[in-house]
Amino acid sequence: MQQLPIFIGISACLTGQKVRFDAGHKRSAFCMEQLEPYVQYRAFCPEVAIGLPTPRPAIRQVKVGERIEVQQNDGTGDVYGELHDYGNKIAAQQRDLSGFIFCAKSPSCGTERVKVYHQQGQPADYDGIGIFAKAIMENQPNLPVEDSGRLIDAQLRENFVLRVFTYNKWLNLLSSGLTKHKLITFHSQHKYLLMSHDPVAYKTIGKLLGESKQALDELQQSYISMLMAALKKVASRKNHVNTLHHLQGYFQRNLDAKQKRELTEKIHDYRLGLSPLLVPLTLINHYLSEFPNPYLASQVYLAPYPKELPLRYSF
């Protein structure tokens, strides 16, 4: 069956489009040079979409009583409602997205720490969320999202890409016609990936699938919500080491003493921070090619995205 493309929503300014208030852009080198070959972007500028010109007066979030307005710097032109409605519209239309990348700190697109001013002149808070971004996230709570500022961090970048590719696999599973057997197979392939991110969720989700009497529609909703929430937690070095030792166990009968010692040393070096995760994983993949194991070969943890994306080199 033909696989669904990986569609990612993205703030248009991050693609290099000159749509910002000053007619500039915030092109992201990671998005447009590293990730772009593997995905198809759908670019959105909510401010332009609701009819604001380019260039235009800057807008900002302002707390007025108990509500938030999105005003020009002179206090006029509230466009909160327009941005919110546009976000709801796009969220409803774009159900095939596998992720969304927003422009950091934007009053329309920021996912966190957006500056919120006060009418009374008190110091601004940094606890806002962009109005458009908030609508997308509320309507599609399982959708992997990240902002351009957080993508600078190597682990957050890897975590986002991993979630995007996982969610795309899920969308493909749904499009093929979901059955309980397919759901169990999907989970089986993601077990060690899940273990590396959240060992507690690893056990909880396994119990859900083994014991739940929910109808399939309800079960798949519970499953994907729990899975995506767990994968959002950045995998710790400790959890990676635990997962690597589980994978190591599959080769106990195949490796000689020297090979066992070498793999143990590679995992130990990673635990101490002396080498990146890629080093023990490369050795495990090498042994897997020598000693094939269909179950282990199916594990997404070993290759959650194309190897050409150099995301496991730096941690």
C-alpha positions as CSV (number, residue, x, y, z in Angstrom):
1,M,0.0,0.0,0.0
2,Q,1.2,3.5,-0.8
3,Q,2.6,5.3,2.2
4,L,1.2,8.7,3.2
5,P,3.7,11.6,2.7
6,I,5.0,13.3,5.9
7,F,3.1,16.6,5.8
8,I,4.3,19.2,8.3
9,G,2.7,22.5,9.0
10,I,5.2,25.3,9.5
11,S,5.1,29.0,10.1
12,A,5.7,30.6,6.7
13,C,8.5,32.9,8.0
14,L,10.6,29.8,8.9
15,T,10.6,28.7,5.2
16,G,12.1,32.1,4.2
17,Q,8.9,33.7,3.1
18,K,9.0,37.5,3.8
19,V,5.7,37.6,5.7
20,R,6.8,39.1,9.1
21,F,5.6,42.5,10.3
22,D,8.8,44.1,9.1
23,A,8.6,42.2,5.7
24,G,11.5,40.0,6.8
25,H,11.7,36.3,7.6
26,K,13.2,33.9,10.1
27,R,14.3,31.1,7.8
28,S,15.3,27.9,9.7
29,A,18.4,26.2,8.3
30,F,17.5,23.0,10.1
31,C,13.9,22.9,8.6
32,M,14.9,23.9,5.1
33,E,18.2,22.2,4.7
34,Q,18.2,19.1,6.9
35,L,14.6,18.1,7.4
36,E,13.0,19.3,4.2
37,P,14.2,16.4,1.9
38,Y,12.1,14.0,4.0
39,V,8.9,15.9,4.5
40,Q,6.4,18.1,2.6
41,Y,5.8,21.5,4.2
42,R,2.5,23.3,4.3
43,A,3.3,26.9,5.2
44,F,1.0,29.2,7.1
45,C,1.2,32.8,8.2
46,P,-1.9,33.4,10.3
47,E,-1.4,37.2,10.5
48,V,-1.3,37.5,6.7
49,A,-4.1,35.0,6.4
50,I,-6.5,37.1,8.5
51,G,-5.8,40.1,6.3
52,L,-3.0,42.0,8.0
53,P,-0.6,43.7,5.4
54,T,3.1,43.2,5.0
55,P,4.8,45.2,6.3
56,R,2.4,46.0,9.2
57,P,2.5,47.4,12.7
58,A,3.8,44.8,15.2
59,I,1.1,43.0,17.3
60,R,1.4,41.8,20.9
61,Q,-0.6,40.0,23.5
62,V,-2.2,42.2,26.2
63,K,-4.1,41.1,29.2
64,V,-7.2,43.1,29.5
65,G,-9.0,42.1,32.7
66,E,-9.3,38.4,32.5
67,R,-9.0,38.1,28.8
68,I,-6.2,38.3,26.3
69,E,-6.3,40.7,23.3
70,V,-3.8,40.8,20.4
71,Q,-3.3,44.4,19.8
72,Q,-1.0,46.7,17.8
73,N,1.6,48.5,20.0
74,D,-0.7,51.5,20.2
75,G,-3.5,49.4,21.8
76,T,-5.8,49.2,18.8
77,G,-6.8,46.6,16.3
78,D,-7.5,43.5,18.5
79,V,-7.3,40.4,16.2
80,Y,-7.5,37.7,18.9
81,G,-10.8,36.4,17.5
82,E,-9.6,36.3,13.9
83,L,-6.4,34.4,14.9
84,H,-8.3,31.9,17.1
85,D,-10.9,31.2,14.4
86,Y,-8.2,30.8,11.7
87,G,-6.4,28.3,13.9
88,N,-9.6,26.3,14.5
89,K,-10.2,26.3,10.7
90,I,-6.7,25.1,9.8
91,A,-6.8,22.4,12.5
92,A,-10.1,21.1,11.1
93,Q,-8.8,21.1,7.5
94,Q,-5.3,19.7,8.1
95,R,-6.1,16.3,9.7
96,D,-3.3,14.6,7.8
97,L,-0.4,16.6,9.3
98,S,2.3,14.6,11.0
99,G,3.7,17.6,12.9
100,F,3.8,21.4,13.1
101,I,6.8,23.8,13.5
102,F,5.9,27.2,14.8
103,C,7.9,30.5,15.0
104,A,9.2,31.0,18.6
105,K,7.8,33.8,20.8
106,S,5.4,35.0,18.2
107,P,2.0,36.3,19.6
108,S,0.3,34.2,17.0
109,C,2.6,31.2,16.6
110,G,4.7,30.8,19.8
111,T,4.2,27.5,21.6
112,E,5.4,28.8,25.0
113,R,6.9,31.8,26.8
114,V,5.1,34.4,24.6
115,K,5.3,37.9,26.1
116,V,2.1,39.1,27.6
117,Y,1.7,42.7,28.4
118,H,-0.6,44.4,31.0
119,Q,-2.8,47.3,30.4
120,Q,-1.9,48.7,33.8
121,G,1.8,48.9,33.0
122,Q,3.0,46.1,35.3
123,P,6.0,44.1,34.0
124,A,5.2,41.7,31.2
125,D,4.8,38.0,31.8
126,Y,6.3,35.3,29.7
127,D,3.6,32.7,30.1
128,G,1.6,33.2,26.9
129,I,1.0,30.9,24.0
130,G,0.5,32.1,20.4
131,I,-3.2,32.3,19.6
132,F,-3.0,30.4,16.3
133,A,-0.6,27.8,17.8
134,K,-2.9,27.2,20.8
135,A,-5.9,26.6,18.6
136,I,-3.9,24.0,16.6
137,M,-2.7,22.2,19.7
138,E,-6.1,22.2,21.4
139,N,-7.8,20.7,18.3
140,Q,-5.1,18.2,17.6
141,P,-3.6,17.3,21.0
142,N,-1.6,14.3,19.7
143,L,0.1,16.2,16.9
144,P,3.8,16.6,17.5
145,V,4.6,20.3,17.7
146,E,7.7,22.3,18.3
147,D,8.9,25.9,17.9
148,S,11.9,27.1,16.1
149,G,13.7,28.2,19.3
150,R,13.5,24.8,21.0
151,L,14.7,23.1,17.8
152,I,18.1,24.6,18.4
153,D,18.6,22.0,21.2
154,A,19.9,18.7,19.8
155,Q,17.9,16.5,22.0
156,L,14.6,18.4,21.5
157,R,15.3,18.4,17.8
158,E,15.8,14.7,17.7
159,N,12.7,14.1,19.9
160,F,10.5,16.2,17.6
161,V,11.6,14.4,14.5
162,L,11.2,11.0,16.1
163,R,7.6,11.9,17.1
164,V,6.8,13.2,13.6
165,F,7.9,9.9,12.0
166,T,6.1,7.9,14.6
167,Y,2.9,9.8,14.2
168,N,3.2,9.4,10.4
169,K,3.4,5.7,10.9
170,W,0.3,5.9,13.0
171,L,-1.6,7.8,10.3
172,N,-0.6,5.2,7.8
173,L,-1.9,2.5,10.1
174,L,-5.2,4.2,10.4
175,S,-5.5,4.7,6.6
176,S,-4.9,1.0,6.1
177,G,-7.9,0.0,8.2
178,L,-7.1,-0.5,11.8
179,T,-7.7,-3.9,13.5
180,K,-6.7,-5.1,17.0
181,H,-4.0,-7.2,15.4
182,K,-2.5,-4.3,13.5
183,L,-2.6,-2.2,16.7
184,I,-0.8,-4.9,18.7
185,T,1.8,-5.2,15.9
186,F,2.4,-1.5,15.8
187,H,2.9,-1.4,19.6
188,S,5.2,-4.3,19.4
189,Q,7.4,-2.5,16.9
190,H,7.5,0.6,19.2
191,K,8.1,-1.1,22.5
192,Y,11.8,-0.3,23.0
193,L,11.3,3.2,21.7
194,L,8.6,3.7,24.3
195,M,10.8,2.1,27.0
196,S,13.6,4.6,26.3
197,H,11.3,7.5,26.8
198,D,9.0,6.5,29.6
199,P,9.4,3.1,31.3
200,V,6.2,3.6,33.4
201,A,4.1,4.3,30.3
202,Y,5.8,1.3,28.7
203,K,4.2,-0.9,31.3
204,T,0.9,1.0,31.5
205,I,0.3,0.9,27.7
206,G,1.2,-2.8,27.5
207,K,-1.4,-3.5,30.3
208,L,-4.0,-1.3,28.4
209,L,-3.6,-3.4,25.3
210,G,-3.5,-6.7,27.1
211,E,-6.5,-6.1,29.5
212,S,-8.7,-3.4,28.0
213,K,-12.2,-4.3,27.1
214,Q,-12.7,-1.0,25.2
215,A,-14.2,-0.9,21.7
216,L,-11.5,-0.6,19.1
217,D,-12.3,3.1,18.4
218,E,-11.9,4.0,22.0
219,L,-8.9,1.8,22.5
220,Q,-7.0,3.4,19.6
221,Q,-7.7,6.9,20.9
222,S,-6.5,5.9,24.4
223,Y,-3.4,4.2,22.9
224,I,-2.2,7.0,20.6
225,S,-2.8,9.7,23.3
226,M,-0.7,7.8,25.8
227,L,2.0,6.9,23.3
228,M,2.5,10.5,22.0
229,A,2.5,11.9,25.6
230,A,5.2,9.4,26.6
231,L,7.3,10.0,23.5
232,K,7.2,13.8,24.2
233,K,9.3,13.1,27.3
234,V,13.0,13.4,26.2
235,A,14.7,10.1,26.6
236,S,17.2,10.2,29.5
237,R,20.6,8.7,29.3
238,K,19.6,6.3,32.1
239,N,16.6,5.1,30.1
240,H,18.6,4.7,26.9
241,V,21.2,2.5,28.8
242,N,18.4,0.4,30.2
243,T,17.0,-0.1,26.7
244,L,20.4,-0.9,25.3
245,H,20.9,-3.6,27.9
246,H,17.6,-5.1,26.9
247,L,18.7,-5.2,23.3
248,Q,22.1,-6.6,24.3
249,G,20.3,-9.6,25.8
250,Y,19.1,-10.8,22.4
251,F,22.7,-11.6,21.5
252,Q,23.8,-13.5,24.6
253,R,23.9,-16.8,22.7
254,N,25.5,-15.4,19.5
255,L,28.4,-13.3,20.7
256,D,31.8,-14.6,21.9
257,A,33.4,-13.2,25.1
258,K,35.3,-10.5,23.2
259,Q,32.2,-9.3,21.4
260,K,30.1,-9.3,24.6
261,R,32.8,-7.2,26.3
262,E,33.0,-4.8,23.4
263,L,29.3,-4.1,23.4
264,T,29.2,-3.8,27.2
265,E,32.1,-1.2,27.0
266,K,30.3,0.8,24.3
267,I,27.1,1.0,26.4
268,H,29.2,1.9,29.4
269,D,31.0,4.7,27.5
270,Y,27.6,6.1,26.5
271,R,26.4,5.9,30.1
272,L,29.4,8.0,31.2
273,G,28.9,10.5,28.4
274,L,32.1,9.5,26.6
275,S,30.4,8.6,23.3
276,P,27.1,9.4,21.7
277,L,24.1,7.1,21.5
278,L,24.9,6.3,17.9
279,V,28.0,4.3,18.9
280,P,26.4,1.4,20.8
281,L,23.4,1.5,18.4
282,T,25.7,1.1,15.4
283,L,27.3,-2.0,17.1
284,I,23.9,-3.5,17.9
285,N,22.8,-3.0,14.3
286,H,26.0,-4.6,13.1
287,Y,25.4,-7.7,15.3
288,L,21.8,-7.8,14.1
289,S,23.0,-8.0,10.5
290,E,25.3,-10.9,11.5
291,F,22.7,-12.7,13.7
292,P,19.3,-11.9,12.2
293,N,16.4,-11.6,14.6
294,P,13.1,-10.6,13.0
295,Y,11.5,-9.2,16.2
296,L,14.6,-7.1,17.0
297,A,14.9,-6.0,13.4
298,S,11.3,-4.6,13.6
299,Q,12.1,-2.3,16.5
300,V,11.6,1.3,15.5
301,Y,14.1,2.3,18.3
302,L,17.0,1.1,16.1
303,A,16.1,3.5,13.2
304,P,13.2,5.8,14.1
305,Y,13.9,8.1,11.1
306,P,16.2,8.0,8.0
307,K,19.9,7.4,9.0
308,E,20.8,10.4,6.8
309,L,19.4,12.7,9.4
310,P,22.4,13.1,11.7
311,L,20.4,13.5,15.0
312,R,22.0,10.9,17.3
313,Y,25.6,12.1,16.9
314,S,25.6,14.8,19.6
315,F,24.2,13.2,22.7
